[in-house]
Amino acid sequence: MMSDTNFSDMAPEKDDNFIRETDSNAGQKAAVGTNAEENLISSKEYEDIRPFYASQYGWCRLFTAQYNGKKVIIKTLKAAFAKDNVRRAALCQEYEATIQLENKYIRRAIDFVTIKGLGDCIIFEYVDGVTLAEHVRVGTITEKQIKSVLLEICDALQHMHQRGVYHCNLMPENILVTSGDMRAKIIDIGMAEMDFSKDRDLMVKEMEFNAPEVIKGEDPDGRSDVFSLGKIMEFIGERNISRKFDSVATHATQFSREQRFDTISELRSAITKGHSVLKIFLVLIVLGALGALAYVYVPKFKAKADQEKEERMRVEFRYEADKIQAETPSLCEKFRLTSLSEPVGVSWTDDSLRYCQQLSPFMANESLRAEAEAILNGQRNAIVSSRQRDFDRLLVSTFRNAQDSLALQMKIDMGEFDDTAALVVARQWHDLAKQNEAGTK
């Protein structure tokens, strides 16, 4: 199904935010775009089109819209890549790969359209939920739910592989968990949409879940997705949500694809049958024990693994910290001072607790804890400084417009004066006014 939809020209999108949230996380969402941009969009077929997600380093962006009374997601290229034939082809390939998939655990593609002002667009069903990554980091998913989600991912991947489609970019951020019933929904089928040359830390984070053969540019197969799902199980285990899949993950993430599970079906069986997992683990232990003098290298391997884990944690921390710091301007606007009678100091307990929760997975690391506390203190200081500037601005304006005898005399004594001089005198006037008010009482 292909169709054309005409829009009036859009204003350029703003790409200085990185958001991957749904309506169920409205408390943590930031705006992408402006009301002015939204007002320029009109369509008979798609209504109420709003910017939803724009990756800082990716080449795609998302919008929400109403279509036939239902909410949908529009995925399109950023304006800078709208005429890039390579990326247009990649967008088309994602649609062609997804449209043939009919599985309840895969986000459904509805249409591929050309929209004036946006260009080529994939229309997806809207999924109300948050990513598996967010659930695991915050700890809002149980061990039982994790097992159910993993089995649903296996069912979705098996459906894809039977049709010759391989995800090649499976990671916790590309798995949505629906609100309410906690069901898996796989999204973003295809290679990563990132320019890694701009950010090495981002490359480390994104490549963590990709199979070696995918990174090297070799042709993927089902075992490539087996590797990625194994890495996801490691991700879950490292955050102590569930460690019961560690041995399965070890077998799934072997460097050589010939040493992994041959199919997703085998991996699924290993997840559901604990005794089979134990046998696999014991075989691996026996094979490892046969390696001559292998124990000599274990400390080196462990040190390297700990170092890699530390690097991954720092990348994740920087990602969360950047998101929090990017919200500082909106917080300053939220706590804007509108009256001289309000205190310059501000209580932001609710926001502070929310940010502390976002950074809680990193608090066990002493250096990261210190940096996290510094970020939160800096954010509070920025709000107070912003309120002080608001107070000074309101004070100068009030002094200039004041008609009481004290203000009039001060302005006569000053003669011509700019805002800097006016602020000094306005503060004196304000203090004297408060003293006189206190004396009257």
C-alpha positions as CSV (number, residue, x, y, z in Angstrom):
1,M,0.0,0.0,0.0
2,M,1.6,3.3,-1.1
3,S,0.0,6.7,-1.0
4,D,0.7,10.4,-1.4
5,T,-0.2,13.1,1.2
6,N,0.3,16.8,0.7
7,F,1.4,19.2,3.5
8,S,2.3,22.9,3.6
9,D,6.1,23.4,4.0
10,M,7.4,22.6,7.4
11,A,9.8,24.7,9.4
12,P,13.2,22.9,10.0
13,E,13.2,20.4,12.8
14,K,15.2,21.0,16.0
15,D,17.7,18.2,16.5
16,D,19.4,19.3,19.7
17,N,17.4,16.9,21.9
18,F,17.6,13.1,22.1
19,I,14.3,11.6,23.3
20,R,13.0,8.0,23.3
21,E,9.9,8.2,25.4
22,T,6.2,7.4,25.1
23,D,3.1,9.0,26.5
24,S,3.3,6.7,29.6
25,N,6.6,8.5,30.5
26,A,5.2,12.0,30.0
27,G,6.8,13.2,33.2
28,Q,10.3,12.6,31.6
29,K,9.5,13.8,28.1
30,A,11.1,16.9,26.5
31,A,9.7,18.8,23.6
32,V,11.2,18.3,20.1
33,G,10.2,21.1,17.8
34,T,8.0,24.1,18.5
35,N,4.3,25.0,18.3
36,A,5.1,27.2,15.4
37,E,6.4,24.2,13.5
38,E,3.3,22.2,14.3
39,N,1.0,24.9,13.2
40,L,2.5,24.8,9.7
41,I,1.4,21.2,9.2
42,S,-2.0,20.4,7.7
43,S,-3.4,17.2,6.2
44,K,-6.7,15.7,5.3
45,E,-5.4,12.1,5.8
46,Y,-3.1,12.6,8.9
47,E,-4.2,14.9,11.6
48,D,-2.6,16.5,14.7
49,I,1.0,15.7,13.5
50,R,3.5,16.4,16.2
51,P,7.3,15.9,16.5
52,F,8.1,13.0,18.8
53,Y,11.7,11.9,18.6
54,A,14.9,13.1,17.0
55,S,18.2,11.3,17.6
56,Q,21.3,13.6,18.0
57,Y,23.4,11.3,15.8
58,G,20.9,9.4,13.8
59,W,19.4,10.3,10.5
60,C,15.7,9.6,11.2
61,R,13.1,11.4,13.2
62,L,9.6,10.4,14.4
63,F,6.2,12.2,14.5
64,T,2.9,11.2,16.0
65,A,-0.3,11.7,14.2
66,Q,-4.0,10.7,14.1
67,Y,-5.1,8.4,11.3
68,N,-8.7,7.2,11.0
69,G,-9.2,8.1,14.7
70,K,-6.1,6.1,15.8
71,K,-2.7,7.3,16.9
72,V,0.2,6.3,14.6
73,I,3.9,6.9,14.4
74,I,5.5,8.5,11.3
75,K,9.2,7.7,10.7
76,T,11.0,9.8,8.1
77,L,14.5,11.2,7.3
78,K,15.8,14.4,8.9
79,A,15.7,17.3,6.5
80,A,19.5,17.1,6.0
81,F,19.1,13.6,4.6
82,A,15.8,13.9,2.7
83,K,17.5,13.7,-0.7
84,D,20.2,11.2,0.3
85,N,19.4,8.2,-2.0
86,V,21.3,5.7,0.2
87,R,19.3,6.6,3.3
88,R,16.1,6.8,1.4
89,A,16.8,3.3,0.1
90,A,17.5,2.1,3.7
91,L,14.2,3.6,4.9
92,C,12.4,1.8,2.0
93,Q,14.1,-1.4,2.8
94,E,13.1,-1.2,6.5
95,Y,9.5,-0.8,5.3
96,E,9.7,-3.7,2.9
97,A,11.2,-5.9,5.6
98,T,8.6,-5.0,8.2
99,I,5.5,-5.0,6.1
100,Q,5.8,-8.7,5.5
101,L,5.9,-9.5,9.2
102,E,2.6,-10.2,11.0
103,N,3.5,-11.0,14.6
104,K,2.0,-9.5,17.7
105,Y,5.4,-8.9,19.2
106,I,6.7,-6.8,16.2
107,R,5.6,-3.2,15.7
108,R,3.4,-3.3,12.6
109,A,4.1,-1.2,9.5
110,I,1.0,0.3,8.0
111,D,2.0,2.2,4.9
112,F,4.8,3.9,3.0
113,V,3.9,7.4,1.9
114,T,5.4,10.6,0.5
115,I,4.5,13.7,2.5
116,K,5.3,17.2,1.3
117,G,7.7,18.8,3.8
118,L,8.8,15.4,5.2
119,G,9.5,13.3,2.1
120,D,9.4,9.5,2.3
121,C,7.7,8.2,5.4
122,I,6.9,4.8,7.1
123,I,3.6,4.8,9.0
124,F,3.8,2.5,12.0
125,E,1.3,1.5,14.6
126,Y,1.6,3.5,17.9
127,V,2.9,1.4,20.9
128,D,2.2,2.7,24.4
129,G,5.1,1.6,26.5
130,V,8.8,2.2,27.4
131,T,12.0,0.5,26.3
132,L,13.3,-2.7,28.0
133,A,16.5,-0.7,28.7
134,E,14.6,1.8,30.8
135,H,12.7,-0.9,32.7
136,V,15.9,-2.7,33.5
137,R,17.8,0.5,34.5
138,V,15.1,1.7,36.8
139,G,14.1,-1.8,38.1
140,T,10.4,-1.6,37.1
141,I,10.3,-5.2,35.7
142,T,10.3,-8.5,37.6
143,E,12.2,-11.7,36.9
144,K,9.0,-13.4,35.8
145,Q,8.2,-10.6,33.4
146,I,11.7,-10.7,32.1
147,K,11.4,-14.4,31.2
148,S,8.1,-13.7,29.5
149,V,9.5,-10.8,27.5
150,L,12.5,-12.9,26.4
151,L,10.3,-15.7,25.1
152,E,8.1,-13.2,23.2
153,I,11.3,-11.8,21.6
154,C,12.2,-15.3,20.6
155,D,8.8,-15.8,19.0
156,A,9.1,-12.6,17.1
157,L,12.7,-13.4,15.9
158,Q,11.6,-16.9,14.8
159,H,8.8,-15.4,12.8
160,M,11.3,-13.0,11.1
161,H,13.9,-15.6,10.4
162,Q,11.3,-17.9,8.8
163,R,10.8,-15.1,6.2
164,G,14.5,-14.4,5.7
165,V,14.5,-11.2,7.7
166,Y,17.2,-10.5,10.3
167,H,17.0,-7.7,12.8
168,C,20.8,-6.9,12.9
169,N,20.3,-4.1,15.4
170,L,18.6,-5.8,18.4
171,M,19.3,-4.0,21.7
172,P,17.3,-3.1,24.8
173,E,16.5,0.3,23.4
174,N,14.9,-1.3,20.3
175,I,12.5,-3.4,22.4
176,L,9.4,-1.7,23.8
177,V,7.5,-3.2,26.7
178,T,3.8,-2.2,26.5
179,S,2.1,-0.5,29.4
180,G,-0.3,-2.5,31.4
181,D,0.2,-6.1,30.1
182,M,4.1,-5.8,29.8
183,R,4.3,-7.4,26.3
184,A,7.4,-7.1,24.1
185,K,7.3,-5.1,20.8
186,I,10.4,-5.2,18.6
187,I,11.0,-2.0,16.6
188,D,13.6,-0.5,14.2
189,I,14.5,-3.5,12.1
190,G,17.8,-3.0,10.2
191,M,21.2,-1.6,10.6
192,A,21.9,1.2,13.2
193,E,21.0,4.7,12.1
194,M,24.0,6.4,13.6
195,D,27.0,8.3,12.5
196,F,29.5,6.8,14.9
197,S,32.4,9.0,13.6
198,K,31.0,11.8,15.7
199,D,30.9,10.0,19.0
200,R,33.2,7.1,20.0
201,D,31.3,6.5,23.3
202,L,28.1,6.1,21.3
203,M,29.8,3.6,19.0
204,V,30.9,1.5,22.0
205,K,27.3,1.5,23.4
206,E,25.6,0.7,20.1
207,M,28.1,-1.9,19.0
208,E,27.9,-3.8,22.3
209,F,24.9,-5.8,21.2
210,N,25.9,-6.4,17.6
211,A,27.4,-9.7,16.5
212,P,31.0,-9.6,15.4
213,E,30.1,-10.6,11.8
214,V,27.7,-7.7,11.6
215,I,30.3,-5.2,12.8
216,K,32.8,-6.6,10.3
217,G,30.2,-6.1,7.5
218,E,29.7,-9.8,6.8
219,D,26.3,-11.3,5.8
220,P,24.2,-11.9,8.9
221,D,22.0,-14.9,9.6
222,G,19.8,-16.1,12.5
223,R,22.8,-16.6,14.7
224,S,23.6,-12.9,14.5
225,D,20.3,-12.2,16.3
226,V,21.0,-15.0,18.7
227,F,24.2,-13.2,19.7
228,S,22.3,-9.9,20.2
229,L,19.7,-11.6,22.4
230,G,22.4,-13.2,24.5
231,K,24.0,-9.7,25.0
232,I,20.6,-8.5,26.2
233,M,20.4,-11.3,28.7
234,E,23.9,-10.2,29.9
235,F,22.6,-6.7,30.2
236,I,19.8,-7.9,32.4
237,G,22.1,-10.0,34.5
238,E,24.6,-7.2,35.1
239,R,21.8,-5.1,36.7
240,N,20.7,-7.9,39.0
241,I,17.2,-8.2,37.6
242,S,17.8,-11.9,36.9
243,R,21.0,-14.0,36.6
244,K,19.2,-17.3,35.8
245,F,20.0,-16.8,32.1
246,D,23.7,-16.2,32.4
247,S,24.7,-19.6,31.1
248,V,22.4,-19.3,28.2
249,A,23.9,-15.9,27.4
250,T,27.4,-17.4,27.5
251,H,26.6,-19.9,24.9
252,A,24.6,-17.4,22.7
253,T,27.5,-14.8,22.7
254,Q,30.4,-17.0,21.5
255,F,32.6,-15.0,19.1
256,S,32.3,-17.6,16.3
257,R,28.7,-18.1,15.1
258,E,29.4,-21.8,14.7
259,Q,29.7,-22.1,18.5
260,R,26.4,-20.5,19.3
261,F,22.9,-21.9,19.3
262,D,22.0,-22.7,15.6
263,T,18.5,-21.2,15.8
264,I,16.4,-18.9,17.9
265,S,14.2,-22.0,18.6
266,E,17.2,-23.7,20.3
267,L,17.8,-20.5,22.4
268,R,14.1,-20.4,23.3
269,S,14.3,-24.0,24.5
270,A,17.3,-23.2,26.6
271,I,15.4,-20.4,28.3
272,T,12.4,-22.6,29.1
273,K,14.3,-25.7,30.2
274,G,16.5,-25.1,33.2
275,H,18.0,-28.5,33.1
276,S,19.1,-28.1,29.5
277,V,20.7,-24.8,30.4
278,L,22.6,-26.5,33.2
279,K,23.9,-29.3,30.9
280,I,25.2,-26.7,28.4
281,F,26.8,-24.8,31.3
282,L,28.5,-28.0,32.6
283,V,29.8,-28.9,29.1
284,L,31.3,-25.4,28.8
285,I,33.0,-25.8,32.2
286,V,34.4,-29.2,31.2
287,L,35.7,-27.8,27.9
288,G,37.2,-24.8,29.6
289,A,38.9,-27.1,32.2
290,L,40.6,-29.0,29.4
291,G,42.4,-25.9,28.2
292,A,46.1,-26.3,29.3
293,L,47.0,-23.7,31.8
294,A,43.8,-21.8,31.1
295,Y,43.6,-20.7,34.7
296,V,46.7,-18.5,34.2
297,Y,44.7,-16.3,31.9
298,V,41.5,-16.1,33.9
299,P,42.6,-13.0,36.0
300,K,43.6,-11.2,32.8
301,F,40.2,-12.0,31.2
302,K,38.4,-10.9,34.4
303,A,40.3,-7.6,34.5
304,K,39.5,-6.9,30.9
305,A,35.8,-7.7,31.5
306,D,35.7,-5.4,34.5
307,Q,37.3,-2.7,32.5
308,E,34.8,-3.1,29.6
309,K,31.9,-3.1,32.2
310,E,33.2,0.1,33.7
311,E,33.5,1.7,30.3
312,R,29.9,0.7,29.4
313,M,28.7,2.1,32.7
314,R,30.4,5.4,32.0
315,V,28.9,5.6,28.6
316,E,25.4,4.9,30.0
317,F,26.0,7.4,32.8
318,R,27.0,10.1,30.3
319,Y,23.9,9.4,28.2
320,E,21.6,9.8,31.3
321,A,23.6,12.8,32.6
322,D,23.3,14.6,29.2
323,K,19.6,14.0,29.1
324,I,19.2,15.5,32.6
325,Q,21.4,18.5,31.8
326,A,19.5,19.2,28.6
327,E,16.3,19.7,30.7
328,T,17.9,22.6,32.7
329,P,16.4,25.3,30.4
330,S,12.9,23.8,30.6
331,L,13.3,23.6,34.4
332,C,14.3,27.2,34.6
333,E,11.2,28.1,32.6
334,K,9.1,25.9,34.9
335,F,10.3,27.7,38.0
336,R,10.3,31.1,36.5
337,L,9.8,33.9,39.0
338,T,6.7,36.0,38.2
339,S,6.4,38.2,41.3
340,L,8.6,40.1,43.7
341,S,6.7,38.5,46.6
342,E,8.0,35.0,45.7
343,P,11.2,33.7,47.3
344,V,14.3,33.5,45.1
345,G,15.1,30.1,46.6
346,V,13.1,27.2,45.2
347,S,11.9,23.8,46.4
348,W,12.3,21.2,43.6
349,T,12.1,18.0,45.7
350,D,9.9,16.2,43.2
351,D,12.2,16.9,40.2
352,S,15.3,16.2,42.3
353,L,13.9,12.8,43.4
354,R,13.1,11.9,39.8
355,Y,16.6,12.7,38.6
356,C,18.2,10.8,41.5
357,Q,16.1,7.8,40.5
358,Q,17.4,8.1,36.9
359,L,21.0,8.1,38.2
360,S,20.5,5.5,41.0
361,P,22.1,2.6,38.9
362,F,25.4,4.5,39.0
363,M,25.5,5.6,42.7
364,A,27.5,2.5,43.7
365,N,30.5,3.9,41.8
366,E,32.2,6.5,43.9
367,S,33.4,8.7,41.1
368,L,30.1,8.6,39.2
369,R,28.2,9.3,42.4
370,A,30.2,12.5,43.0
371,E,29.7,13.6,39.4
372,A,25.9,12.8,39.7
373,E,25.6,14.9,42.8
374,A,27.5,17.7,41.2
375,I,25.1,17.6,38.2
376,L,22.1,17.8,40.5
377,N,23.6,20.6,42.5
378,G,24.5,22.5,39.4
379,Q,21.0,22.1,38.1
380,R,19.5,23.5,41.3
381,N,22.0,26.4,41.2
382,A,21.1,27.2,37.6
383,I,17.4,27.4,38.6
384,V,18.2,29.7,41.6
385,S,20.4,31.9,39.4
386,S,17.6,32.1,36.8
387,R,15.1,33.1,39.4
388,Q,17.6,35.8,40.7
389,R,17.8,37.2,37.2
390,D,14.0,37.2,37.0
391,F,13.8,39.0,40.4
392,D,16.3,41.7,39.2
393,R,14.4,42.2,36.0
394,L,11.1,42.5,37.8
395,L,12.6,44.8,40.4
396,V,14.0,47.2,37.8
397,S,10.7,47.3,35.9
398,T,8.7,47.9,39.1
399,F,11.1,50.7,40.2
400,R,10.9,52.4,36.8
401,N,7.1,52.4,37.0
402,A,6.9,53.2,40.7
403,Q,5.1,56.5,41.6
404,D,5.7,56.6,45.4
405,S,7.5,59.7,46.7
406,L,10.6,57.7,47.6
407,A,11.0,56.2,44.1
408,L,10.3,59.5,42.4
409,Q,12.9,61.3,44.5
410,M,15.5,58.6,43.8
411,K,14.9,58.8,40.1
412,I,15.2,62.6,40.1
413,D,18.5,62.3,42.0
414,M,19.8,59.8,39.4
415,G,18.8,61.7,36.3
416,E,19.5,59.6,33.2
417,F,20.4,56.0,34.1
418,D,20.7,52.5,32.5
419,D,19.4,49.2,33.8
420,T,22.7,48.4,35.6
421,A,22.5,51.6,37.6
422,A,18.8,51.3,38.0
423,L,19.2,47.8,39.6
424,V,21.5,49.2,42.3
425,V,19.1,52.0,43.3
426,A,16.1,49.7,42.9
427,R,17.5,47.3,45.5
428,Q,18.0,50.3,47.9
429,W,14.4,51.4,47.2
430,H,13.1,47.9,47.7
431,D,15.0,47.5,51.0
432,L,13.8,50.9,52.3
433,A,10.2,50.1,51.3
434,K,10.4,46.8,53.2
435,Q,11.8,48.6,56.3
436,N,9.1,51.2,56.1
437,E,6.4,48.5,55.8
438,A,7.8,46.6,58.8
439,G,7.9,49.9,60.8
440,T,4.3,50.7,60.0
441,K,3.2,47.3,61.2
